[in-house]
């Protein structure tokens, strides 16, 4: 499947480091395994979202149902299709064709894109939400006034300011936008705007414009699970806002790797010929 080929071209073969390091403060069952159902930790009275996380992958059975039996035709370890979310391939997979949300402008952009031109294949940032839905994990660092999300993919990061500031009124467009957050009870609500239009929403190539605004909601329901909800509002490309929901699983006793795409990069000469 050509779509999965794009994933194979940029995914990392080993998803984490510091393997088997026993992290302090991790609740454990009697047999010594991490107790992922334990209550969520708190920081300054709010749930602490800190930790290394990996998106809860869609099962291989479901991926085959959605994308065909050849969806797992990936030969390199660590890049299998059941290590990613279904939304990494097609962010609109939950919407049937009669419910298409794309405007003609979006359809025109999508029809002109090829998997080989996926930004990640050219060592460019994956963007939001793709960077958090693929094989590479993320690491969240929460502190007073700021939540940072470190992406293993492309070695990039986001800064979510929780110090009360507003979004910039006339921002210079960037790959990951500008983010501010506030707590609504135990849910962190994040508003992001100021994107450029260079990133893809998924590997298939669904586009967005610079008018895109994303609203995210994060809830750490227990020690080992972080529920996420993302709503995308881009009136230039889509007829109405749409939402995806997924869950992260905590990577205990582990962490993300550094990932410099340009090091030993050999894919671009091949993709240029496609």
C-alpha positions in Angstrom: 0.0 0.0 0.0 1.5 3.3 -1.1 0.1 5.2 1.8 2.0 3.0 4.3 5.1 3.3 2.2 5.2 6.9 3.3 5.1 5.8 6.9 7.9 3.4 6.3 10.1 6.1 4.9 10.2 8.3 8.0 9.4 6.0 10.9 12.1 5.1 13.4 12.9 1.4 14.0 13.3 1.7 17.7 10.7 3.7 19.6 12.3 4.4 22.9 15.4 4.4 25.1 16.3 3.9 28.7 14.7 0.5 28.5 14.1 -1.3 31.7 15.1 1.7 33.8 13.0 1.5 37.0 11.5 5.0 37.3 10.7 6.2 40.8 7.2 7.1 41.7 5.6 4.5 39.4 2.8 2.6 41.2 3.3 -1.2 40.8 1.3 -4.3 41.3 2.4 -7.1 43.6 4.4 -8.7 40.7 6.3 -5.5 40.2 4.6 -4.4 37.0 3.4 -0.8 36.5 -0.1 -0.3 37.8 -1.6 1.6 34.9 -5.0 1.7 36.5 -3.7 3.6 39.6 -5.0 7.1 40.2 -3.4 9.9 38.1 -0.7 11.9 39.7 -1.3 15.6 40.4 0.8 18.7 40.3 -0.3 22.0 42.0 -3.8 20.5 42.3 -4.2 19.5 38.7 -3.6 16.2 36.9 0.1 15.9 36.0 0.3 15.0 32.3 4.0 14.5 32.4 5.6 11.3 31.0 6.4 9.5 27.8 3.3 8.5 25.9 2.5 6.4 22.8 -0.7 6.6 20.9 -2.9 3.6 21.5 -2.6 1.8 18.2 -5.5 0.7 16.1 -5.6 -3.2 15.9 -4.3 -4.9 12.8 -7.7 -6.5 12.3 -9.3 -3.0 12.3 -6.6 -1.6 10.0 -7.2 -4.3 7.5 -10.9 -3.7 7.6 -10.4 0.0 7.0 -7.5 0.0 4.5 -7.3 -3.5 3.0 -5.3 -6.7 3.7 -2.1 -5.3 2.4 -2.0 -2.5 5.0 0.7 -4.4 7.0 3.0 -4.9 4.0 5.8 -3.0 5.8 9.1 -4.9 5.9 11.0 -3.0 8.6 10.5 -3.6 12.3 9.0 -0.8 14.4 7.0 0.5 11.4 4.1 -2.0 11.4 0.7 -0.6 10.7 -0.6 -1.8 14.1 1.8 0.6 15.9 -0.1 3.7 14.7 -3.5 5.3 14.9 -6.0 4.9 12.1 -6.1 8.7 12.0 -2.5 8.9 11.0 -3.4 7.5 7.6 -6.8 9.2 7.1 -8.0 11.8 9.6 -11.5 11.6 8.0 -11.8 7.8 8.2 -14.8 8.0 10.5 -16.8 10.0 7.9 -18.4 8.1 5.0 -18.2 9.7 1.5 -21.8 11.1 1.7 -20.7 13.0 4.8 -17.6 14.5 3.1 -16.4 17.6 4.9 -14.0 18.8 2.2 -14.6 21.8 0.1 -13.5 21.8 -3.5 -10.3 23.6 -2.5 -9.3 20.8 -0.2 -10.2 18.1 -2.8 -8.1 19.9 -5.4 -5.0 19.9 -3.1 -5.5 16.3 -2.0 -5.8 15.0 -5.5 -2.4 16.5 -6.4 -0.5 15.0 -3.5 1.5 11.8 -3.6 2.7 9.7 -0.6 6.3 10.2 -1.7 5.9 14.0 -1.2 4.8 13.6 2.5 6.7 16.3 4.4 8.3 13.7 6.8 10.0 12.1 3.8 11.8 15.3 3.2 12.9 15.7 6.8 10.3 18.3 7.5 8.0 18.4 10.6 5.0 16.1 10.5 2.7 18.7 12.0 -0.4 18.3 14.1 -1.9 15.8 14.6 0.3 13.5 12.6 3.4 13.8 14.8 1.4 12.3 17.7 -0.3 9.5 15.8 2.6 7.6 14.3 5.0 5.0 15.7 7.2 7.5 17.4 6.2 8.4 21.0 5.9 11.8 22.6 7.1 13.1 26.0 5.0 15.7 27.9 6.7 17.9 30.5 4.3 19.9 32.7 5.4 22.9 34.8 3.7 25.9 36.2 2.7 28.2 33.3 3.9 25.9 30.5 3.3 22.4 29.1 5.9 21.2 26.6 5.3 18.3 24.2 8.4 16.8 22.8 8.0 14.7 19.6 10.4 11.9 18.8 9.4 12.4 15.1 11.6 15.1 13.6 12.9 15.9 17.1 10.4 18.8 17.3 8.4 20.3 20.2 5.4 22.3 21.1 5.0 24.9 23.9 1.5 25.3 25.4 1.4 28.3 27.6 -0.9 28.1 30.6 0.1 31.4 32.2 -3.1 33.2 31.1 -1.7 34.8 27.9 -3.9 35.0 24.8 -3.0 33.7 21.3 -1.0 36.3 19.2 -3.3 38.4 17.1 -1.1 38.5 14.0 1.3 35.6 14.3 4.0 34.6 11.8 2.7 31.2 10.4 4.6 28.2 11.7 4.5 24.4 11.3 3.1 23.7 14.8 1.3 27.0 15.4 1.0 28.9 18.7 -0.7 27.2 21.7 -2.3 28.4 24.9 -4.1 26.3 27.5 -6.3 26.5 30.5 -7.7 24.0 33.0 -11.4 23.2 33.0 -11.6 21.1 36.1 -9.3 18.2 35.4 -9.2 18.7 31.7 -6.5 20.7 29.9 -8.1 22.7 27.1 -5.7 23.9 24.4 -6.3 26.4 21.6 -3.8 26.5 18.7 -3.7 28.8 15.7 -1.1 30.5 13.5 -0.3 27.5 11.3 1.4 27.7 7.9 -0.3 25.5 5.2 2.7 23.2 4.6 1.9 20.3 6.9 -0.5 17.5 6.1 -3.2 16.4 8.5 -2.4 12.8 7.7 -0.3 10.6 5.5 -3.0 10.5 2.8 -2.5 14.2 2.4 -5.6 16.0 3.7 -4.7 19.6 3.7 -5.3 22.6 5.9 -5.0 26.4 5.3 -3.5 29.1 7.5 -7.0 29.6 8.9 -6.8 26.3 10.8 -7.6 26.4 14.5 -7.4 23.3 16.7 -9.0 22.8 20.1 -7.6 20.0 22.1 -8.8 18.4 25.4 -6.6 16.2 27.5 -7.7 14.1 30.4 -5.5 11.8 32.4 -8.1 9.4 33.6 -5.6 7.2 35.5 -1.9 6.7 35.8 -1.4 4.9 32.5 -4.0 6.5 30.1 -4.3 10.0 28.6 -7.5 10.6 26.7 -7.3 13.2 23.9 -9.9 15.0 21.8 -9.0 17.2 18.9 -11.4 19.5 17.0 -10.3 21.0 13.7 -11.9 24.2 12.4 -10.7 25.3 9.0 -13.5 27.1 7.1 -11.4 27.5 4.0 -10.9 23.8 3.5 -13.8 22.1 5.3 -17.5 22.7 5.5 -17.7 22.4 9.3 -15.4 21.5 12.3 -14.7 17.9 12.9 -13.4 15.9 15.9 -11.2 12.9 16.4 -10.7 11.1 19.8 -7.9 8.8 20.8 -5.9 7.6 23.8 -2.2 7.7 24.7 -0.7 4.9 26.8 2.1 5.7 29.2 5.5 4.3 28.4 6.8 3.4 31.9 10.5 2.7 32.5 11.3 4.2 29.1 11.6 7.4 27.2 11.8 8.9 23.6 14.9 8.8 21.5 16.6 11.7 19.7 15.7 11.5 16.0 17.6 13.6 13.4 16.1 12.8 10.0 19.0 14.1 7.9 21.5 11.8 9.6 22.1 8.9 7.1 19.0 10.0 5.1 18.8 8.0 1.9 15.1 8.2 0.9 14.8 11.4 -1.1 16.8 10.2 -4.2 14.4 7.3 -4.5 11.2 9.2 -3.8 12.1 11.9 -6.3 11.9 9.3 -9.1 8.3 8.3 -8.2 
